Amino acid sequence: MTPIPDMHDAEPIPEEARAEIDRLLRSGDLFRYHAPADAPVSLLEAEFAAQLGSKYALAVSSCSAALFIALKALDLPRDAKVLIPGFTFAAVPSAVVHADCIPVLCEVGGDYRIDLDDFAARLDGVQAVIISHMRGHTSDMDAILALCDARQIPVIEDAAHSLGTTWGGRNIGTLGRIGCFSFQSYKLINAGEGGILVTDDAELVARAIIMSGAYEHNWAKHPVLGAACTKWQNKLPLYNLRLSNLAAAVIRPQLPHIARRVTDGRRNHDHVAAALNACPWIEVPDKLPQEQRAPDSLQFNLCGMSDSQVLDFSNVAGAAGVKVQNFGLSVDNARAFWNWKFLPDLPDLPRTRAMLMRACDTRLPARLTLDECSAVADALLSAAHQVMDRQKAYAT
Ligand SMILES: *Cc1c(COP(=O)(O)O)cnc(C)c1O
């Protein structure tokens, strides 16, 4: 039988990164604004923008930094309400709080996607929206953009985990006013840490560039933004959330691997999902028709199990080598909204809560072979059967 690999191991960084890192280490040229032109961070921005089909890109220290700078670049007043999904990573409400805004949470359904009725009902008085494509699951962006456009509410896409996903043929992260991506190790491109934002809005990106730390006239090292930046000279705080040249040197050689990682990740995901969906106790929700996914992890709902059976399932799967985390029942999970106790007035979101109590998360990297994916599926199926057979044994 094919053994189950360690699903937390990363793919090696492409060999080409070494020569460039060596060059940077020899010269000590690590600061993005040191060289007069063509710094690795600037080249990364040009390449990333071209790959996504966006006019501008700004690399920063993390996706959280990108979300924070995006909110700041929108020039929202203090205490502006920002609508976010109730199912996301704690970094998202944190970025909102960091930007002196107030997060408003909306419900997310059993398919991990934003509940549109609840979203629409909470839009009044909201001054910006962050759509978190959590674990790469895309909500109905046509409906969301129509609702927000009608009220002239800017949409920021948290595409941290959605690089390579498309919606109606368009790249996720390019649908809203600003899209934010992560290069943290568990995302499609791994630099340890890092982030980038994309936009077509010259005014917004000029403000973002300055606030990210392009002090004095360093903004001149970004392409064609002279007029937009001059206007804001010395008028904005410098938050210094820049990316280092070393990180860019790790990221750039991974860009040509995006397409392969997307295809292989989707193949692996769909292979395991099909096997799990044949089981009465496991459900992998369908994607929406406009969406082409780029998954590197798998989420599924356990059906007909009690809380203790869900925990039992995680233990049995873990013992077989597949680490499964239930979002709601694992202790202190950063994706369970009731753990965001730094927020005042935490709402109750009964639908989101019900989903989190049954939704499970496991990594499923693109580098796995189909045989390894079958072994993962078998371990999950066998865990479900063991847990539910035990129940039968007790009942009789
Ligand atoms: C990882 C992640 C973030 C945070 O990204 P960092 O680069 O670690 O700040 C935000 N949102 C989602 C959906 C994520 O998956």
The ligand as an SDF file (V2000), in Angstrom:
LIG
                    3D

 15 15  0  0  0  0  0  0  0  0999 V2000
   -3.0070   32.9720    5.1140 C   0  0  0  0  0  0  0  0  0  0  0  0
   -4.1980   33.8110    5.0160 C   0  0  0  0  0  0  0  0  0  0  0  0
   -4.1510   35.1630    5.4180 C   0  0  0  0  0  0  0  0  0  0  0  0
   -2.9390   35.7940    6.0480 C   0  0  0  0  0  0  0  0  0  0  0  0
   -1.8200   35.7990    5.1970 O   0  0  0  0  0  0  0  0  0  0  0  0
   -0.3960   36.2590    5.8100 P   0  0  0  0  0  0  0  0  0  0  0  0
    0.4600   36.4300    4.5930 O   0  0  0  0  0  0  0  0  0  0  0  0
    0.0820   35.1520    6.6860 O   0  0  0  0  0  0  0  0  0  0  0  0
   -0.6210   37.5200    6.5460 O   0  0  0  0  0  0  0  0  0  0  0  0
   -5.2950   35.9090    5.2570 C   0  0  0  0  0  0  0  0  0  0  0  0
   -6.4170   35.3920    4.7430 N   0  0  0  0  0  0  0  0  0  0  0  0
   -6.5010   34.1010    4.3570 C   0  0  0  0  0  0  0  0  0  0  0  0
   -7.7700   33.5920    3.7580 C   0  0  0  0  0  0  0  0  0  0  0  0
   -5.3960   33.2670    4.4810 C   0  0  0  0  0  0  0  0  0  0  0  0
   -5.4850   31.9990    4.1040 O   0  0  0  0  0  0  0  0  0  0  0  0
  1  2  1  0
  2  3  1  0
  2 14  2  0
  3  4  1  0
  3 10  2  0
  4  5  1  0
  5  6  1  0
  6  7  2  0
  6  8  1  0
  6  9  1  0
 10 11  1  0
 11 12  2  0
 12 13  1  0
 12 14  1  0
 14 15  1  0
M  END
$$$$
